[in-house]
Amino acid sequence: MRRIPAAEVVPGDVIQVAAGDRVPADARVVEAASPAVNEVVLTGESRSAGKRMCP
């Protein structure tokens, strides 16, 4: 695994993210454990919103 700048990520790349990382809007989640999203910019809510994976 290696770190690269976000500007160098292209469609088809597989990325690994950790809590607190920013994720590109067009990224596709393949696997997640307890996914949650901070939607403060979109909704004004101060707490993270839990998410569920779709098949």
N, C-alpha and C positions, 0 to 999 in steps of 0.2 A: 504494500500500500504506500502511496506517496501523496503529498499535498501539492495541489496546483491552484493557481489563482482562479477564481470563479469565472473570469472572462475567458479562460481557456477551456471550460467545460462545453462540450458539444453534444447534440442529440445522439443518444445511444450509449453515452458514458454511464458507468455504474458508479454512484457516489455513496459514501457512507457518512452519515451525520450523527451528531450526538446532541444531547439536551443543550439548548441555547444556541445552536448553530442556525444560521440563516439558510433557507432552502430556496432555490430558484422556483418561481411560480409555475414553470412548466415541467418540473421534475415529477416523476412517477414513483410512488412508494410501492416497493415490491414486498417488503417485510417490515413489520413494526411491532414493538411491544409497548402497550399503553400509550398510543399516540395522542397528543394534545397540541393545540395550536393557540398561540397568543394572537388574538384577533383585535387587540386594542386599536390598531390603526383603522380597521374596518368598521368596528361596532362601538368602540368606546368602552367596552367591558374591560375591567381590570384583571379578571382571572382568565386562565387558559381554558379553552373549550375542548372537552374530550371528543375524540373522533373514533369512528369504527371503520374497519377495512371492508370494502365491497369485494365480492368475488370476481 
